[in-house]
Amino acid sequence: MHRPAVFAALLGLTRAASAVGDFWVQNDFCARVKGASDDAPVTYEDPATKEKTTHGTADGRKACLHHCLSLGLV
C-alpha cells in the first residue's frame, strides 16, 4: 500500500473513533466541564435533578482526563 493511502485510511479511522468517543462514550457532564478553570468556571445543571453546580480547574482537569482515557480506549 502507498503512504498516502495508509495516511488516508488511518486519518479516517481516527476521525471515526473520535466521533464515537465524543458522542457515544463521553457523558454530558464530562463534555461540559472539561474546559473549566478557576478563571472561567463552568456551571453544570444535572438534567435529572436540575441541581446546578459550579466547577473550576480541578474538576475540569478530572473531566479532561476522563475524556482522554475514554478516547484512548475507543
C-alpha positions in Angstrom: 0.0 0.0 0.0 1.2 3.5 -0.7 1.9 6.0 2.0 -0.9 8.4 1.0 -3.4 5.6 1.1 -2.2 4.4 4.5 -2.4 8.0 5.8 -5.9 8.5 4.4 -7.1 5.2 6.0 -5.6 6.0 9.4 -7.0 9.5 9.3 -10.5 8.2 8.5 -10.2 5.6 11.3 -9.0 8.1 13.9 -11.7 10.6 13.0 -14.4 7.9 13.3 -13.0 6.7 16.7 -13.0 10.3 17.8 -16.7 10.8 16.8 -17.6 7.6 18.6 -15.8 8.7 21.7 -17.2 12.2 21.7 -20.8 11.3 21.1 -21.4 7.8 22.4 -18.8 7.2 25.2 -18.3 10.6 26.7 -21.1 11.7 29.1 -22.7 15.1 29.2 -21.0 16.2 32.4 -17.6 15.4 31.1 -18.3 17.2 27.8 -19.4 20.4 29.5 -16.9 20.6 32.4 -13.6 19.5 30.7 -12.8 23.1 29.8 -13.5 24.6 33.2 -10.9 26.6 35.0 -10.8 28.8 38.1 -10.6 31.9 35.9 -13.6 30.6 33.8 -15.7 28.3 35.9 -18.5 26.2 34.3 -21.9 25.9 35.8 -23.5 22.4 35.2 -27.1 21.6 35.6 -27.9 17.9 36.1 -30.7 17.0 33.6 -32.3 14.6 36.0 -32.3 16.6 39.3 -32.0 20.1 37.9 -29.3 20.7 40.5 -26.7 23.4 39.5 -23.1 23.0 40.4 -20.1 25.2 39.6 -16.8 23.6 38.6 -13.2 25.0 38.4 -9.8 23.9 37.4 -9.6 20.7 39.5 -12.9 19.4 38.1 -12.0 20.5 34.6 -8.8 18.5 34.7 -10.6 15.4 36.0 -13.2 15.7 33.3 -10.4 16.2 30.6 -8.5 13.2 31.9 -11.7 11.1 31.7 -12.2 12.3 28.2 -8.7 11.5 27.1 -8.9 8.0 28.7 -12.2 7.2 27.1 -11.0 8.3 23.7 -7.8 6.3 24.2 -9.9 3.2 24.9 -12.0 3.7 21.8 
